[in-house]
Amino acid sequence: MDQPTSAVADPKPQADARASQPQPSQNQPSQNPAQNPPPPDQSRQNQADPNQPDSEAQYKRRSAFLSNPRTKWALILVALVVIVGVFFLWRYLASYEATDDAQIDGHVNSVSARISGHVSSLNVQDNQYVEKGTVLVEIDPADYQVAVDQARADYADAEAEASAAGINIPITNVNTTSQVSGAQASVSSAKAGIAAARQQFDAAKSQIAEADANNIKAQNDLVRYKQLIDKQEISQQQYDQAVAAANAASATLQAARSNADAYAAQIEQAQSRLQQAAADLRTAATAPQTMRVIRARAQSALANAQRKKAALDQAELNLQYTKIMAPVNGVVSNRTVEVGQNVQPGQEMMKIIPLDEGNIWVTANFKETQLQYMRPGLAADIDVDATGKSYKGHVDSIAGASGARFSLLPPENATGNYVKVVQRIPVKIVLNAGEDKAHELRPGMSVNPKVWIK
């Protein structure tokens, strides 16, 4: 709807408008401000009211200001500045991704007992910083020292047995070799003795035959000499010589027979010796098996010594385990052990939180819509609520699944009514070297990371 023109631009309509206004009657109060001035409060109210129409002077000044070319250029310049500012603001806001769903993460090293026993000493307190290898807790070592002494004695005994068994191997080897050689020699000697005895027996049989023939002749001669002596055809001396010859021939025959029997006995003895030598040779022939048995016994003794050595090593380890040491540098937290307490293997006694930069990082749960340009290696600024400081870092990696997938009860979208929910993906951000020299950051602190994607 068009606006009415001002009095300056069109004075005539204003005059007509004034002429068309009804004239005040004599009974009505005069409209002249000079005759009827308004009350002071009403005058101040009219001056302060912003809805009052501009006066002609104000309208002229405004028209002159707007019609000035410099004003137009100034407005254009202001508009350009605003546009450029909005552009750069948009560029800045689009150059990073930020989230407040983030916290400091780190390794939590549990310290537990490896043996059972009575806690005799506690050397640390909660929130104490310890170096790697510091003795934290000591368990009474008396029982384990006794076990070490016993295991050492058992090992010494087994080692002596193994040494003796090892020495028996060459001794047995020499003995079995000698037995084989002696048995072979005995067999050969027995065979030679049998051959010699048979030869002597054969000679004895020849002597028996000769003696038998001589005896028969002598006996016949004695019979003839007996007949002649009866007739006194020969002398008594000749007869006596015949009797002596017959007796001698008979004795010679008997001796030859005895020699033959002796030689026969020698043959039997030689055959017995041959059988014994053959048996000894067969026994000696088992030398390889005997050596295997001896070597097996030696190996068994050596294995037993090694077993005792392992038992000794285990006993010494258990003795070392009575001193529980810090596995890493860090701060002691959540200590649950006290002096006098009996602990069991695997029982957790405390936790150690390493605070160096290599063991501290940021887990930022970005929305999946923020990961379009997220890449490992991008620079990041990390604002920590607890310290009020900002730290420099970079993106290390992006998790393989959303946080919901690692929850105790992951969502099952295939059942029920499906409602799409923007998921969050954990992003690991590590600090740059030298950013946390004072070790001020602690796992669990809330942070506000800002990753520069452009």
Summary of the structure (lengths in Angstrom):
residues: 454
radius of gyration: 65.8
end to end distance: 50.5
largest distance: 245.1
contacts: 1210
relative contact order: 0.15
helix: 52%
strand: 17%
